[in-house]
Amino acid sequence: MNLDNIIDLMKDNRGLESNLGMEFFSTPEADECCGRMPVDERTSQPFGYLSGGATLALAETLAGAGSLALCPGEICFGMNVSANHLRSVEKGDTVTARARIIHQGHRIHVWIVEVRSSDNTLISTVTVTNYIRSKK
């Protein structure tokens, strides 16, 4: 999935993705996109491990980028985010997320996002549902 236009849009935004150090990447697969985020003082909880909230932010933002790439000229909103956190990740690591769309309706997209540590251990699985609408 080509995220080039979305990456450019996010660079100008200076929003959550920038504040948490997220990066997004295009992939050769038409139904997948990829991102990563450092586990550092911005994304960890007080005990030095990746915050579940930061993990959800990465997954929802990545799925949103994917929905925007699939629907040029429209905008999307996260309707539901649900996660299972399976393992912890210590500060100093980097997590990588791969989002795959499993339902692409006219107005509803459902994504499955796998978040993995730098050694490819599965950390979290996240389901994201986006609502797509036209710009006003």
Backbone hydrogen bonds, N-H to C=O, Kabsch-Sander energy under -0.5 kcal/mol:
donor,donor_aa,acceptor,acceptor_aa,energy
3,L,1,M,-0.7
7,I,3,L,-3.1
8,D,4,D,-2.1
9,L,5,N,-2.0
10,M,6,I,-2.5
11,K,7,I,-1.9
12,D,8,D,-1.2
13,N,9,L,-0.7
13,N,10,M,-0.5
14,R,10,M,-1.3
19,N,15,G,-2.6
20,L,16,L,-2.1
21,G,18,S,-1.0
22,M,17,E,-2.7
23,E,36,R,-2.2
25,F,34,C,-3.0
27,T,1,M,-1.7
32,E,29,E,-1.0
33,C,99,A,-2.0
34,C,25,F,-1.6
35,G,97,A,-2.4
36,R,23,E,-2.4
37,M,95,V,-2.3
39,V,93,D,-3.0
40,D,38,P,-0.9
43,T,40,D,-1.0
44,S,40,D,-1.3
45,Q,49,Y,-3.1
48,G,45,Q,-2.3
50,L,89,V,-2.7
51,S,43,T,-2.9
55,T,51,S,-1.9
56,L,52,G,-2.3
57,A,53,G,-2.2
58,L,54,A,-2.3
59,A,55,T,-2.4
60,E,56,L,-2.9
61,T,57,A,-2.3
62,L,58,L,-2.5
63,A,59,A,-2.5
64,G,60,E,-2.2
65,A,61,T,-2.2
66,G,62,L,-2.3
67,S,63,A,-2.4
68,L,64,G,-2.4
69,A,65,A,-2.2
70,L,66,G,-1.8
71,C,67,S,-1.2
74,E,71,C,-1.9
75,I,133,R,-2.9
77,F,131,Y,-2.2
79,M,129,T,-3.7
80,N,129,T,-1.5
82,S,127,T,-2.3
84,N,125,T,-2.3
86,L,84,N,-0.7
86,L,123,I,-3.5
87,R,123,I,-1.5
91,K,48,G,-2.8
92,G,39,V,-3.3
93,D,90,E,-1.7
95,V,37,M,-2.8
96,T,116,R,-2.8
97,A,35,G,-3.3
98,R,114,E,-2.2
99,A,33,C,-2.7
100,R,112,I,-2.6
101,I,31,D,-2.1
102,I,110,V,-3.1
103,H,110,V,-1.5
105,G,108,I,-2.8
109,H,130,N,-2.2
110,V,103,H,-2.2
111,W,128,V,-3.0
112,I,100,R,-2.5
113,V,126,V,-3.4
114,E,98,R,-2.3
115,V,124,S,-2.8
116,R,96,T,-3.0
117,S,121,T,-2.2
120,N,117,S,-2.0
123,I,115,V,-3.2
124,S,115,V,-1.6
125,T,84,N,-2.0
126,V,113,V,-2.8
127,T,82,S,-3.0
128,V,111,W,-2.2
128,V,126,V,-0.5
129,T,80,N,-2.7
130,N,109,H,-2.8
130,N,128,V,-0.5
131,Y,77,F,-3.1
132,I,107,R,-3.0
133,R,75,I,-2.7
135,K,73,G,-0.9
